[in-house]
Amino acid sequence: MKIPFNKPYLSGNETRYIAEAVQSGKISGDGLFTQKCHNFFEQRYGFKKCLLTTSCTDALEMAAILIDIKAGDEVIIPSYTFVSTVNAFVLRGAKIIFADSTPDHPNLDVHQLESLITPKTKAIVVVHYAGMACDMDAVMQIANLNHLFVIEDAAQAIDSYYHDRPLGSIGHLAAFSFHETKKYHQW
Ligand SMILES: Cc1ncc(COP(=O)(O)O)c(C=O)c1O
């Protein structure tokens, strides 16, 4: 028997909503459903400002542009992640400093972070692998002490929490993914 890599979550309303969007005459984005998405995330999780992009990959690239990554800037990124996390910063000319995982978890080992920081470091990117939170208190403390941006790659972490704080609300910027392999359910 062939076991599929994933089965996308379908609520049953998808085709009805697609038809509604098409019939609304606004099919290039930024219509009713875009607005519903923005409102849902801002209200439910208290995110200050949400912007729907075409993918998490695009959102990560926007994050790199927004923090003004330039050639020669160093960005600390976990070595265990999807390629988009790294590519977003490589495309702006950053030098990537890879941070290893802890011995017993794929998430980055915060104990190494300080030793990876140099005068050229501009940002730390954390990845909450499979929706499991990184140690954000430690990450934010180190980042604030060193005046660094923190980007949360929360692609796999919608509706996941660090203590009682939603992932994606702790760093300076965050990106989520709606790729069909990600965990979704009916709220
Ligand atoms: C950790 C991580 N970052 C980024 C991405 C990219 O997400 P998307 O497919 O929405 O561009 C993924 C998804 O594959 C991911 O798992």
The ligand as a Tripos MOL2 file, in Angstrom:
@<TRIPOS>MOLECULE
LIG
   16    16     1     0     0
SMALL
NO_CHARGES

@<TRIPOS>ATOM
      1 C1         10.0400   25.7390    7.9360 C.3       1 LIG1
      2 C2          9.4430   26.1430    6.6230 C.ar      1 LIG1
      3 N1          9.7270   27.3630    6.1300 N.ar      1 LIG1
      4 C3          9.1840   27.7860    4.9770 C.ar      1 LIG1
      5 C4          8.3350   26.9870    4.2360 C.ar      1 LIG1
      6 C5          7.7960   27.4980    2.9360 C.3       1 LIG1
      7 O1          6.4080   27.6030    2.9360 O.3       1 LIG1
      8 P1          5.5860   27.8230    1.5680 P.3       1 LIG1
      9 O2          5.5030   26.4700    0.9120 O.co2     1 LIG1
     10 O3          4.2480   28.3470    2.0050 O.co2     1 LIG1
     11 O4          6.3390   28.8010    0.7410 O.co2     1 LIG1
     12 C6          8.0100   25.7100    4.7180 C.ar      1 LIG1
     13 C7          7.0510   24.8490    3.9930 C.2       1 LIG1
     14 O5          7.3200   24.0140    3.2250 O.2       1 LIG1
     15 C8          8.5870   25.2650    5.9340 C.ar      1 LIG1
     16 O6          8.3050   24.0610    6.4270 O.3       1 LIG1
@<TRIPOS>BOND
     1     1     2 1
     2     2     3 ar
     3     2    15 ar
     4     3     4 ar
     5     4     5 ar
     6     5     6 1
     7     5    12 ar
     8     6     7 1
     9     7     8 1
    10     8     9 2
    11     8    10 1
    12     8    11 1
    13    12    13 1
    14    12    15 ar
    15    13    14 2
    16    15    16 1
@<TRIPOS>SUBSTRUCTURE
     1 LIG1         1 GROUP 0 **** ****
